Amino acid sequence: MTSQNNVLKGVFLVALGATTYGMLATFVKMAYSEGYTTAEVTTSQFIYGILGILAINLFQRIKNKNKPAVKASRKNIFNLMLAGTSLGMTSLFYYLAVKYIPVSIGIVLLMQTVWMGVLLEMILEKKLPSKQKVIAVLIVLFGTVLATNIINNDIELDWRGLVWGMLAAASFTTTMFTANSVATEISSAQRSLYMLLGGSIIVFSFAFATQVTAFNMEIFLKWGIVLSLFGTIIPPLLMTAGFPLTGIGLGSIVSALELPVSVMMAYVLLNEKVIFSQWVGIVLIILAIIIMNVNFKSKK
């Protein structure tokens, strides 16, 4: 019974984390509508994110009497910061994507991590994917065609948004692989901090190179805290707490909630039009994620 309760708790934590992250792109789009730039949005999010994770690390230090369970070595810190650069690129590419295309399309493009992950796994492990994964990938691709509505000639998608969206998916795929394999022996709060520091190098460099007007400091008062909470603080903490309880398979299925939540938020708050065939495509992508993470082999 206790084991079942732990799984339910994990499902709740992962679902809440995915739901929170699903709201993020809508808030970014709303910040854009008020005239804020991508540089201002990402910079404020990462600065508040780092401060928030620092506070969590400090709280854990005090709780553990100034002795972290496992102290990060220089190698750990370097590897995590290097891995964190893909985290910074994911935020940048994703936010640039939703600048040119609807949020409902941007989240679908981000979900291309499903087949990109299979491809990366095939390259790293040097073996062909299972039939189950191949079927899931084909369903994702077909679902994407429907969800992006590219077969409808009435819809014109800005090619810049499509390119940025695919780049966001590619960097997110890298982030997921590195996040699950780099310095796993240290606490999730420490890992989050060093990955954020690595990501901030990319974000701050982008801001320095592209911000031609004076930096609007009002972003820190209006959107910075919201974006950091929904993007860099709450989702990672909930996910890292929930995944060990659910396991990767169930956790991945539950985290797919991010897709419908993101589309619904865009529909309600941004009045983005989402037609029936797009909803069918979204359901197919979620179905593919379920197929990919369910063990269909019967127990003998």
N, C-alpha and C positions, 0 to 999 in steps of 0.2 A: 504493500500500500504506500509506503514511504517513497519507494522508487517511482511509482505512478505519480505521486504528488510532485516529485522533483521534475519529472518530464513535463507535467502541466505548467509548473512554474517556469520552466525553460521556454516552453511554447509561448507563454504570456510575455516573457521578457524579449524574446526574439521578435514577436509580433509587434510589440510596442516600439522596439527599435526600428523595425522596417517601416512602420506607419509614420514615425517621426521623420525618418529620412525621406520618405515619399512626399512629405509636405515641402521640403527644402526648395526645390526648383520653382515652385509657385511664388515663394517669398522673394527669391532672386529676381524673378520676372517683375514683381511688384516694385522692387527697389529700382530696377531699370526704368520703369514707367515714371519714377520720380526724378530721373536724370542722373542717377549714380552710375559710375563706370564699372566695368569688370574688375579693374585694378582696385577700386575702392571697396567693392563687395568682398573680394577674396582676401584682401589685406585685413579688413576689419574682422572677418570671420576667423582667420588664422591667429591674429593677435589675441582676441578674446578666447579662442580655443586653447592656445598655449597657457594663458593665465588660468583658465578653468582647470586644465589637467595638472598644472603646477600645484594648484590649491588642493586637488584630490590627492596628489602624491605627498604633499605636506601633511594632510590629514592622516594618511596611512602611516607616515613616519611616526607621527605623534602616537597613533594607536598602537604601533609596534615598538614603542619606546625608542625611537630614532634608529631602529635597526631593520632595514628592508630585508625581506625573506632571502632574496638573492640579489646581490649588488651587481649592476651592469658593468661589464668590463669595457675597456676602450674599444675592443673589437666589436662587442655587442652594440655599443653606441654608434660606431662608424657604419656597421651593417644596417642598423635600423634607420639611421638618417639617410643612407643611400636608398633603402627601400621606400622611405618616406617621400622621396622625390616623385615617385609615381603617384603617390597620394595627392601631392600638390598639382601635378599635371592633370589628374582626373578632375579635380575641382575646376581648374582653369578651363579645360576643354569642354566640360559639361556646361559651365556657365556661358561660355562663348557660343555653344550650340543653341541654347535656349534664347539667346539674343536674336537669332535669325529664324528659328523654327518654333512651333508650338511646344509647350512643355509635354503634352501627351505624346508627341513624336520623339522628343528628346529622351524620355525615359525608356521608350521602346528601343531606341538605338543603344542606350546604355546596357540594356538587357542582352545585347549581342555577345556579352561576356560568356553566355551559355556555350555557344559553339567555339568562341575564341579560346575558352578554357580547355575544351576537348582537343583543339588543335595544338595548343601549347603543351598539354599533357602528352600528346602523341609525339611531339618533337623531343621533349625532355626524356621520356621513357623509351623512345624508339620502338614503339609497338602500335599496331593499329587499334583504334577504339572498338569497343564491343558493339554488337548490333543494336543493343538498347540505346547506346549513346548516339549512334548514327541516326536512328529513328527520331530521337529527341531533337537533334540538330536540324533535320529536315522539317520537322514540325515548327521549330523556331523560325526558320527561314520563311516558310509559308505564312506563318502567323505575322511575321514582320511585314510581308508584302501587304497583308490585309490591314494591319494596325497602323502603318504609315500612309495607307490610302494612295499609294503611288500608281495604282491601276486606274484611279479616277482622274481623268484629264482636267477636271475643274480645279484640282488642287495643285498649286505650284509651290514646291518646296525649294527654299534657297539652298543652293549647293554648298555654301559655306557652313550652314548649320548641319548638313548631312556629314560633311568632312569632319567638323569638330566633334560631332556626336560619335562617329566611328573611332576617332582618336581617343575620346573619353572612355569608350568601351575597352579599347586595347590597353590603355594605362590602368584601368580598373581591374582588368584581368591580371595584370602584373602585380598590382597591389594585393589582390586576394591570395595569390600564390606566395608572395613574400611574407605577408602578414601571418600566414599559417605555418611558416617554416623558419623564420629568422628569430633567433634569440627567444625561443618559446619558454625558456627556463626562468625568465624574469617576469615580474608582475605585469598585468595588462596595462596598468596606469603608467608604469615606466616605459613600456613599449610604445604606448600611444604618444607619450611626450616626445620621445626621440624621433618617431616617425613624423610627428607634426613639425618638429624643428627642421627635419629634412625637407618636408613639403614647403615650409615657409621660405626656404632659400629660392625655390622655383617661383613661388607667388610674389615675393618681394622683388625679385629680379624682373619679373614681368611688369610689375607696377612701375618700377623705376624706368623701364624701357618704353612703356606705352602711355603713361600718364602725362599728357602734354599740358593740361590745365592744372590749376592749383588743386591740391587734394582737398576734397570736401569732408571736413572733420565731423560734420553732422551725421555721417554714416554710422559713427560709433555710438551715437545716442539713439538713432532711429532703428537701424537694421542689424548692426554688428552683433549685438547680444543674441538676438533671435536666430541669426544665421549660424553662429557658433554653437548654440545649444542644439539646434536641429540638424546641424551638419557634422560638427567635430567633437562634441562632448557626449550628448545623450545616446545617439545610435551606437557608437563603438563600445561604450560601457555596457549597455544593455545586451548587445550582441555577444560580447566576450563573456558576459555572465550567463547568458542563456544557452549558447552553443554547446558548452560542455555537458549540460543537462539533457539537451535534446539529441545530441549527436549531429554530425555533419548532414546526413541525409534528411532527417526531419527538419532540422534548422534551415536548410536551404529551401525546402518547400514552404515553410512558414514565412521566410524572408521575402518570398515572391509577392507578398502582400503589398510591398513597396510599389509595384506596378499599378494595380487598380487604384490605390490611394492617391498616387501622383496624378493620375488621369482625372479622378473625381475632384481633387482639389483644383485642378486647372479648369475643369468644367464649371464648378461652383463659384470660385473666386475670380477667375479670368474670363469667364464666359466663352471658353474654347469649345468649338463645335466638335463633337465626337459622334460619328455615325455608327449604325449597327454593325457594319462589316469591320470597323476598327475594334469594337468590343469583342467580336468573334476572334480577331487576331490576338487580342490581349489574353483571352481565355486559352487560346491555343499555346501561347508562350508559357503561361502558367502550367498548362497540362504537360508541356515538354519538360519543365523543371521537375514536375512530379515523377514523370517517367524516368528521368535521369537519376533520381535519388531514391526510388523504391526498389527493393529487392524482390523480383518476381519469382525467384527460384523457390520452389516448395521445399519445406524441410522434411527430410526423410526420417 
